[in-house]
């Protein structure tokens, strides 16, 4: 990655692009594509809204719903042990195309993950966007190295942020098409995923999903962050998290260029007091307990839509937003235990319904041993009374017994075993 683009190793993303003259030149050169993005939004987004009531529930394989982003270059031994402890099957690994020297280490780590389902994200820089030959060479090198360990590759990421290198959707489509042509020629078994739009900016997704450049998506992904709105139940333009997911799914349903499944390949909340590692300002940050509760609730709400194949939490180890803080050794945050508990309980569960009364939520799922109910609130706590004492599991896996459950923002699980 060359200046004026630069990578921030604290927050695992590029620094803001401060060269305003460069941004103006890029926007001017891509004004035709930017106009298409605006028109795509004006035309397709209303149709997507109208199509939402016609979405059908899609099969969700519970063992593959809960995914995690890992970094083989950061504490690889501890990362491997944590993956085993969490018992997470779906793993996402990000690959920097501008750092080919790291590919050998990533490949060696992937080789150790036998039995895991791997999705690789090929991250771009401006040089690989501008140079067709360079990116084809990088795609060929990366496909050859990693295809033995997983057949899913997300091509590019965060296409609607200038600091990530793309000046327009058309630039992204050209980037993706190089990978598509190479796949068709040499790697027909691979599945290519895109477009990697971040946040609730679906006019960019509409342009990509209804493109006229021959680009086809074997699966669709989004980096669906909601941290700037606080809790995952909170709304933006009248749309909460399930609404945003259904909206995107309706665009996939309408698109002749895209197929299911739908993946959410990044989401998290930044943690308070972790600057410069937090990827946003302190205003969006939350404490560790809130982070853990929001994380579980995000997964539950996404599961309730029955539209998403996998949600990948970003990420296992990161001081500013991870399940583990690596600033002083390997410190597991409360979210680590919450993630482990959630995986163990959701892995064999099948969604039945999500019930909501104002800001009080109850989710119903079927497990092999009986019905599982999950309680939480996005507001003031309240007490749920039962006729007799029940055995509960709290967010972090601790068990307790009561007939008067105090429901808070931290989800609580109740498994009602079927009588023999």
Order of alpha helices (4+ residues) and beta strands (2+ residues): beta-beta-alpha-alpha-beta-alpha-beta-alpha-beta-alpha-alpha-beta-alpha-beta-alpha-beta-alpha-beta-alpha-beta-beta-beta-alpha-beta-beta-beta-beta-beta-beta
